[in-house]
Amino acid sequence: MHDERFPGLHRRGFLAAATGAASLGALVLAGCGSSSAKDTDREGDGKPTKGGRLRAAFAGGGAGETLDPHLANLFADAARAKALYDKLADFGADLSARPRLAESWEANKTLDRWQVTLRKATFHDGRPVTAADVLYSYRRIADPEQAFRARASLEPIDLDASRATGERGIEFVLKRPTAEFPNVLAAFGAYVVPENSGESGGFDKKPIGSGPFRFVSFVPGRSAVFRRYDDYWEGAPHLDELEFVVANEESARVNALLGGQVEYAHELNPTTARAHEGEGQIAIVRLPGSAMQGFAMKTDRAPFDDQRVREAFFLIADRKELVDGALSGAGVIGNDLFGKGYEYYADGLPQRGQDLDRARALLEQAGAENLKVTLDTSAVAAGFVEAAGIFRDQAKKAGVTIDVRMGSKDSYWADILDNGTLCCYRSGAMPVEAHISQRLLSDSTTNATKWKHKDFDALYQQAQATRDKTERAAVYERMQRRLYTEGGFLIWGFADWILGTARRVKGVSAKAPANTLDWARFDKVWLA
């Protein structure tokens, strides 16, 4: 079913905060970018005013949409869940965990027990948020019979041994030392719901959360209406009401914004941004740190089982040409490491540039002078097809023949996880630690580069067991230096994530990567 105001729309929107694997059902995003202060420094737009309804257009998921926050998968799901519910923590702009419903957390000396204290907060029906609600929510998410997205993130917790130490106190017992346990609390989809609420099946009829807005109505695939919750623990929202409308095609979202049917349009493309940036009818907001772009080389098979070939490919890439061509300039160049601008990112390594002479020499040393490689790509993500064509032309200059193979949008992420040797890859806002644990350990479930080294795994365990943050950062830097030299991710850029708003919309953060705390933060937005 589609909203009649936006007929003929069918493309699904992808969520930022997952891995690039189809088994997790969505794409992850993570990028960097810049734009004029006129359009993006929106937080200083005068004194907030109360009242009004803001209508926000997102790509949706059709008649199968739900307000169950533990099933959130698309960007629209995440934005609606954020309006209705809270997590114990969420990620700041640098992807470090920030307290939300958790007022504080503290670990024991061995980092395998964490005491969490809840702040005073209430659900929309007036009940206090308690430790029992948190434990119920986490145990529901961890149910092996369910496909809740946050289940893998909560895996380090021994939920049978964890217990309430009071109405607002919880002792989490972990299966192993985990220095970055707050990242677990901030995991995508780890929302707190009232105890036993999941058993009634009422999430889509009358959901009750502790978030800044309370439920009014919901029509899957069409719209959801929420109203300000005056007793929200962080202060009532400025808006009276918030309405989410579904518009699957980017053109429909833009036209609705231009026509005054909505005041906020999510996920615009760079061409649209250029057309309207500056003094146009609508305001353009570019979010940094939202979409890593690169190629994944399988390190367990020829030709990329030879480190010299991988290094040659690092040196073949003209990163600026890729950013300019595949992203229409809407982003910044990468340096073969994930998480530019995030906590623990190794920003002291030299920026790698194109060096075709050195690339040819390395290929000759590896006996791969006339190398032929298949590059898998798909229209599953913006810029993938363009990036493949640009890199193919760059590789020709180093004597490498690249055959670009188009894959299915429906199965691409599953297809490229284990098959092929080289593929286009995209990822999103998550901590550097999470990127390592999900993609670069021997038992990682979405290890697209097949990077499997026991000594590297041991360094990760060392980092997680290191209490001192400075010492822990040094271990992460050591790991990243190795990936920079030997790894299988050729990360050439970080894309902007682009939003559009009516000029009267104020308070939209321009510093929040997609799916972090201040992304889609409608309780802080107002209408001038």
N, C-alpha and C positions, 0 to 999 in steps of 0.2 A: 504494500500500500504506500502511496506517495502523497505528499501534501499537494492539494490541487492548485496551490499558488505556484508550484514549481513542477509542472507536468513533465513526464517523459524522462525522469531522472533515475539513474540506476547504478552509477558507479559507487562502490563502497569506499569509505574513507578508512585509512589505516591508522593504527594507534602508534604513538611514539613511546616507547618504554619497554619494549620487549626485545627479543633478539631478532635477528633476521630469519628465524626459522619458522617454517609453516606450522610445525608442531605447536608452536606457541600462538599461532593464529594471527600474527600481525607483524608489522614492520617496525623497526625501531628507528628513531631519528636522533640526531645529535649535531648541531652545526654552529658555525660562528658567522658573524656578519656585521655590517655597519650600515648606517644610513644617517640622513640629516637629523640633527637634534630637533628641527622644526616638527618632524613627523613622529619621532619616537620618544622624546623626553616628555612623556605624557603625565608622569606622576605629579609634576609641579603646576598643574593647570588650575590654579585658584582653589578656593575653599569648596570642599564637597557640599553638594546640596542633596536634600532628601527627596525621595519620591520618584514616580514614573515606572514604566515597564520597559526593560531592555529586551529586544528580540535578537537572538543570536542564531545564525545559520551555520550548520555543520553538515558534513556528509554523514549519512546514517546507515543503519543496517537492516532496513525494511521491517516487515511485520513481525520479525523474530526478535526485535529489540526488547530489552528488559531493563528495569531499574535495580535489579539485584546487583549490588556493588561488587560482589565477589566474582561476577561473570563479566565485568567490564572488559571490553576488548578494543573498541574503536575510540577515536578521539571524542566523539559525541558521548559515548558511555562514560568516559573518564571525566568529562566536564560536568555531566549530570551528577555523577557520583560525588564529585568534589563539592557540589552545591548542597547535597543532602546529607553527606556523611563526613566523618573525620577519620584520620589515621593517627597512630601514636606519634609518628614523625613524618616529615616530608623533606624533599631535597631542595636546598637553596640553589641559587644561580651557579655556584661552583660545584654542585653535586655533593655537598656535604650534608649530613642529616641534621635537620632542625626540629626541636621539640614542637609537638602539636598537642594532642590530648595527653601525651606524657609531659609532665611538668619537669621531670628529671630522670636520669638513669645513672647507675653506678655499678661497676664491675667488681668482682672479687679479685684477688691477686693473680689467680690463674686464668682469668678471663673466660671461665666456663659457667659462671653464675652471674646474672645481672638483676639488680633490684630496680624496678621501675615504679615511680610514683605518679599517679594520675592527677591532673589538675581538676578543680571543681568545675564540672560541666554537666549539662542536662540534655536529655533527649527531647524531642519535640512534644512529647506527651507529659513532660515535666519530671520524669524519673531521672535520678542521677546516673551518670555513667560510672560504672563500677568495674572492679577487677574481674568479677564474674562475667560481665559482658565481653570484656577483652578476651578472656580465656575461651568463652563460648565461640566468639568470632573466629579466633585462630584455629580452634579445633574443627570448626565447620569448614574453613578453608583447606585444612590439611586432610580432610576426608579422602581416602584413596579411591572411593567410589565416584568422586566428583572430579570435574575437569577445571577446578578453579585455578586461575592463572597464578595467584600468589603462592600456591602450594609449594613449588620448588624453592621459592625464596625463604619460606618458613622452615625448610628442611633441617637447618641446624638446631632447632628447638626440640627438646624432649618434652613434648606437651603432656605426657603422662606424669612426668616428675615435676613439672612447673605447677605453681600453686599461688593462690591469693594469700597475702600476708596481712590483709585488712581490706576494708571497703575500697580503698584507693591505692593499695600496694600489691605488687605482683613480683614473685621471684621466678625468673625464667632460668631454667636449667638447660644448659646446652650440651650437645653431643661431643663438642670439642672446643678448645679455646678459640674465641672469635672476637678480635679487637674491634672489628667493624660491625658489631651487632646492631648499632643504631640504623645501619643501612637496611637491615631486615625489617625493623619497625617501619621504615619509610617505603617498603617495597610496593610496587604498583599493585593495586587491588587489595591491599591489606587493611580494609576499612573495618571499623568497629560498628557492630549492629547490636541492638538490644538482645539479651539472652532469650533463646528459643524463638526469635522472630523468623528464622529461616524455616521453621517447621510448619508455619501456617500458610506459606506460599503467597503471602500478601505483599510482596515487594512492589508489584505493579499496580496494586489496588489502593493501598494506603501505607507506603513505606515510612518508617520512622527512623530518623537518624539524629545526629547531634550537630549537623552542619549549619551553615549560615542561612539556608533557605529551607522551608518546609513544603511538603507536597500539596498541590492543588489538583492537577489532572495530568493524565498521560495517555496518548494514543500512539502505540508503537509505529514507527516509520513515518510519523507526521509531526507530532509536537509534544512538549512537556511544559507545564506551567508550574512554577514554584513561587512562594510568597516569603517575604522577609520573616526571619525568626528573631523576634525582639530580644530574646534571652540568650542569644548566642554568646559563648564564653569570651570571644574576642571582640565583642561589640556588634550590634545589629548592622546589617548591610545598609548602604545608602539607598538602594533601589527598593521600591515597594514590591515589584514583581520581576521575575526573570522567566522568559519563554525561550525554549530551544525549538527551532524549526528545522526540518530536514530538507536539504537541497544538495543532492549528490554531485551535480556537475558544478565545476568552478564557475562557469559562465552564469549559471543560475544564481549562485551566491552573490556574484558581483552585481548582476542586474537587480537583484532584490535590494542590495545595499544602495545602489544608485537610484532606485525607484522609491526609496523610503519605506520599503516593506520590512526591512530589518535594520538594526543599528550596528551589527557586528557580524563579520563574515570570516570564517576560519579557513585557512589553507588556500592562499592565493598563489599564482605563479609569478615568476619574475617579470614577464612581459606585462602583466596587469599592473604590477607595482610600478614599473617605469612609466606607464601611461598615466598614472594618477598621483605619483609622488610630487611633493611640493605644495603648490597652492590649489590643488584640484578639489573636486567636490567631496571626495572622501579622504580620510587620513590613512596612511600606510604605516604599519608597525612591523619592524623586522626584529625577530627574536634571535639572539646569539646562541651558539652552542646547541643547535637543534638537529643537525643531520650530517653525520660522518659519511663521506663518499670514498669508495676505493675499489680495489680489486683484491680478491682472495686467491692466493696461490696454494695449491695442495702440496705440502712439504713432504708427504710420504710417498710420492710417486714421480716418475720422470715427466718433464725435465726438472721440476722444481725440488726434487730431492737433493739436487746439487746446489749448495749455498751460493756458488758463483753465478749460477743462472738467476737466482732470486735477486742478488745484488745488481746484476745487469739490468733486470727489469725495473728496479728502483731508479736506476740511472737513465733509463729510456724515457721515463715520464717527464713531460713538460707540464708541471702542475698548473701554472698560470693559464696555459692554453686550455687545459681541461676545465678549470673553474670558469674561464670566460666563455668557452664553447658549450659545455654540458650544463652549466648552471646559469648561463647568461650573465656571468659576473656577480651573481648574488651569493657571495661567500668569500672565503679566504683559503689559501693553500694549506695543505697538510704536510706532515713530516713523518709519515709512516708509523705514527703512534695514535692511539685512540685518546679522546678526551681533552682536546686542546682547551685550556682555560679552566679545567676541572682540578679539584683537589688531587694531589700526588702526580699530576702530569709532569713529565720530565721535559721542561721547557729549555733546559740548558744545552741540548744537543744541537749541533750545527744543522742549519736548514739545508736539506738535500736538494740539489738542482739537477738539471739534465746534463749528462756527460756521455755523449754517444761514443766518443773514442774509447773511453774506459769501459763502456758497456760492451763494445765489440771485442775488446781485448779479453774481458772476462768470459765471454761466450766462446772465444777461440780456445782459451785455457780449458774450458769444460768440454771441448769437442762438439760444440753446438753452433758452429758458424752459420749454418743454413737452417736454423731452427724453424719448425712449423708448429704452431700452437692453436688450439681452438679456444676462443673466448666466449663463454656463455653469458648471454644478457637477455633482457626481456623488457617489455613496456610496463612491468610491474611497479616501477618507481621512476619518478621524474629524473631525467638526465641519464638514465642507464644506457639507452640505445645510442644517444649522442656521444657519451663517454667511450663506448666501445669503438665507435667509428674513428674518433680522434686518436685513441691509443693505437689502433691498428695502423694509422698513417704514421704515427710517431715511431712505431716499431720497425716499419719499413726502412727507416733511415739507419737502423742498426743492423740491417740484414735479417730481420725476423719477420716471418710471414704469419699473420694472425688471421684465422678464419673465424668470423663472428657468427655465432649460432644463436638464433632467436628461440627463447623458451616460452612456455605457457605462463600467463599471468596467474593462473589458478594454482599451478603446482611448482612454480619456480623455486621457492624457498626450500621445499622438500627435495627437489631434484638436484640442486647444487650443493646440498649439505655433504653428500657422500660421493656424488658422481662428478666426472670431468676433472680438469686440472687447473683451470683459470676461470674466474667468474666475476661479474660486477657484484658489488656488495654495498649495503647501506646499513647504518646503525644509528641508534639514538641515545638520548639523554639517560645515562646511568653512570654510577661511580666507576672510576678506573678499576677499582677492586672487583666490581661486579662483572665488568667486561672480561677481566682475567679469569674469574671463577667460572663464568658461563661459556667461555670460548677458547681458553688457552691451556686448560689443564687436561691431563691424560684422560680423565673421565668426564670432561665437560660434554653436555648433551648437544651443544650447538657449535662444535669445533670444526668450523668450515675450512680451516687451513690445515687440519690434522697435525697441529703442533703438539707433540706428545714427548715430553722430556721429564724424567723423574726428578732430575736435579732442579728443574724449573718448578715442578710441583712442590718440592721441598722448600724452595724460597717463598712460595705463597704461604705454606703452612707456617714458616718462620715469621713472615710479616703479620699474619693473623694472630700469632702468639706473642707479638711484641707490644708491650704496654705503652712504652714511650713513643709518642707520635713522631718525633724527629727521627728516631732510630727506625721506626716503621717506614717512614718516607724514604729513607736511604735504601731499604730493601726493595721497595717498589721501583726506585730509580734504577737500581742494579738490574732488575728484571726487564725494565723498559729499554735499557741500553742493549741488552741482548736481543730483544725483539727488533730494535732499530737496525742491528747488524745482520741478524740471521732470520728474522720472522717471515711469516707468509702474508701479512697484510700490507699491501701497497696503498697507503691512505693518502690520496692526492688532494682532498679538499674537505671543507666543512661548510655546509650550505646554510643560508638564512632560512628561517621559517617565517612566513609572511602572513600577516593578518590585515584586514581592512575594517575601518570603523567609520561611522558617521562623524562629522566634525564636532558634534555636540557631546560625544562620548569622551569622558575624561577618566583618568586613573588607571588606564591600561598599562601594565608594566612592559617596558621595552628591554628588560634585562633578564628575562626568564626563559631558558630553553624550554622547548615543548615538553610538557608533562612534568615540569617541576612545580614547586609550591605556588609561585606567582603567575604561572600560565593559567589562563581561563579562570582568573581569580575574580569572579563577578561580585563578590561581597565588598570589594574595594573600588568598584567602578560606580560612577554617577553620571547623570545626564545634566549638562549645563543648560 
